[in-house]
């Protein structure tokens, strides 16, 4: 994820829904612009038991979130 990363989808995942081989980034590892936007992005996050099979990033914030970016 770069400073210019455009987040296209956000999903709220359970800890059990995070694949064992997934890379999970913690909130404090994100670039500052994304850290500033994340709280508003997760407000509308769709809950899902299994994230879509697309390339994305898991982020541990107040819960686990899966971000798909362009």
C-alpha positions as CSV (number, residue, x, y, z in Angstrom):
1,X,0.0,0.0,0.0
2,X,1.3,3.4,-1.0
3,X,0.3,6.9,0.0
4,X,-1.9,7.1,-3.1
5,X,-3.6,3.7,-2.5
6,X,-7.3,3.9,-3.4
7,X,-9.4,1.5,-1.3
8,X,-12.2,0.0,-3.3
9,X,-13.7,-2.4,-0.9
10,X,-13.6,-2.9,2.9
11,X,-14.9,-6.0,4.7
12,X,-15.1,-6.8,8.4
13,X,-13.8,-10.3,9.1
14,X,-13.7,-12.5,12.1
15,X,-10.3,-13.7,13.4
16,X,-11.4,-17.2,12.2
17,X,-12.1,-15.8,8.8
18,X,-8.5,-14.7,8.3
19,X,-6.7,-17.4,6.3
20,X,-3.7,-18.9,8.2
21,X,-1.4,-17.9,5.4
22,X,-2.6,-14.3,5.1
23,X,-0.4,-11.4,5.9
24,X,-2.0,-9.1,8.5
25,X,-0.8,-5.6,8.8
26,X,-1.5,-3.7,12.0
27,X,-3.0,-0.2,11.9
28,X,0.2,1.4,13.1
29,X,2.1,-0.1,10.1
30,X,-0.1,1.7,7.5
31,X,0.9,4.9,5.7
32,X,-0.3,8.0,7.5
33,X,-2.9,9.0,4.9
34,X,-4.5,5.6,5.1
35,X,-4.4,5.6,8.9
36,X,-6.3,8.9,8.9
37,X,-9.0,7.5,6.5
38,X,-9.4,4.0,8.0
39,X,-11.9,4.9,10.8
40,X,-14.3,6.4,8.2
41,X,-13.8,3.5,5.8
42,X,-14.6,0.8,8.4
43,X,-17.8,2.5,9.5
44,X,-19.5,1.1,6.4
45,X,-17.6,-2.1,6.3
46,X,-19.7,-5.1,5.2
47,X,-19.4,-8.0,7.6
48,X,-18.5,-11.3,5.9
49,X,-17.6,-14.8,7.1
50,X,-15.3,-15.4,4.2
51,X,-13.6,-12.6,2.3
52,X,-13.9,-12.6,-1.5
53,X,-11.1,-14.4,-3.3
54,X,-9.4,-11.3,-4.6
55,X,-6.0,-9.9,-3.8
56,X,-6.2,-7.6,-0.8
57,X,-4.7,-6.9,2.6
58,X,-5.9,-7.7,6.1
59,X,-5.6,-5.0,8.7
60,X,-6.0,-5.4,12.4
61,X,-7.7,-2.3,13.8
62,X,-10.6,-2.4,16.2
63,X,-11.4,-5.7,14.5
64,X,-9.9,-7.5,11.4
65,X,-10.6,-5.7,8.1
66,X,-9.9,-6.8,4.6
67,X,-9.0,-4.0,2.2
68,X,-9.1,-4.4,-1.5
69,X,-7.2,-1.6,-3.2
70,X,-6.3,-0.3,-6.7
